[in-house]
């Protein structure tokens, strides 16, 4: 560390694909605690999966932070957010890369659009940018030389696309190009640039758990684009012959850890691949080459759970100059959070669900109560007549459900949920069968005290025959108790057998041959002859073939027999 760097602060910049901010922080009260636990000064989140209408004040406005959101126009999809500690408040901020949003026209927007309008149509820009994939914040900094500079941080969530999905791949590559054009324009303005986020592409074979053929790996167009923008210190020009003096970004992690293996940031949760660290590194912090000398460290926070990704943190020696006010794009200025008065037109909007529920409430009045108090029927309410027990439609007993399920098990699709309650339209619940079974198990011998000695017809024998040809034998009290005990025992056993037949539970899963551990059940999701068919596989996580801790190759089709 130089003497000048000692006068600067260690600034911590974090990127994390949270895979749904609501799933990560289910209660807004935990947002601050979660952000503080990351120990970052500028925290860039991707895949927030929240819309503007669903964003609540507790999530948007966090004590000690100011936040900037980009929303997808589709619910539960995409979205990014940048949280800055108040000491790192930006001077400018903007949503998106295209310059088409309202924040782009503000006096404190970032600007610098280059030739975007010449290379993209307005329709294409809207198609790319309406998915809520970018937030840009611009800060004023002081570097080790003592100079005041501008630093622009671009938080992006790049689209995901399979190579065989040509239309989606086209959108992804156009997004890459839009990001590149905007970055070049900002660099040309003299600002430093840091791109952070989920790039959705691996740069080198070392960044992938199973890169397969190296030549085929490098032919991926997304990988070619990364080679195109990331500085290669071993060559004067990069792979596409673009002069590095005009476009120079370094991979912060590889700059500090050039040969570290198994350094992944994303794992497939359905394959439990995180347990064996069988993943990819697709989350990056790409830093301006001119800030390379200010780099202190870049680490992957593997132990931070809550998503299929983990955070990446870069530590840089810089001094941030705090803006005296928040940019107009800040969530603190949203009308719903700023305490501003509603417009008159908003009062004539469609009724909310709560209002509709209130106006359609069904109140159960008895006829006697209505007569005695002389109440009028409230508008929008229904008076339900008092039903007698004979009019009530009884629900089937609980035992009938078990019989139904047992007979339909083979035809029921295991990949789809079955709502057994929807098969009954009765509105008043009755557990007669359950009650009867419970009553059977509760019969006690002492309950026979209420029985009076009754005549029991015994099988006549020749010695017992009277003149009338019959014999009546009256049992005493002790004999009645013994008979009652015998009946009670039979009834208890019958009840017990009935419950056991219904509550047998599923069969134990088979054990894999590689580890002798219980397997997990999967379902075929690929269209074909075995679509939705179930099977058993090893429960361990996906891994390399030579990893003894990874799952073995055990496979068995499921059978309910």
PyMOL commands that set and color helices and strands:
alter all, ss='L'
color gray80, all
select helices_A, chain A and resi 3-6+21-24+28-38+57-60+86-88+102-105+116-119+122-129+166-188+205-207+214-218+221-229+252-256+273-276+289-294+331-333+335-338+344-348+353-359+367-373+389-391+398-408+420-423+432-441+445-450+477-502
alter helices_A, ss='H'
color red, helices_A
select strands_A, chain A and resi 9-17+42-46+65-70+80-85+92-95+134-142+148-157+192-198+249-251+266-267+279-280+283-288+295-301+311-321+362-363+382-383+455-456+473-474+520-523+534-537+555-557
alter strands_A, ss='S'
color yellow, strands_A
deselect
rebuild
show_as cartoon
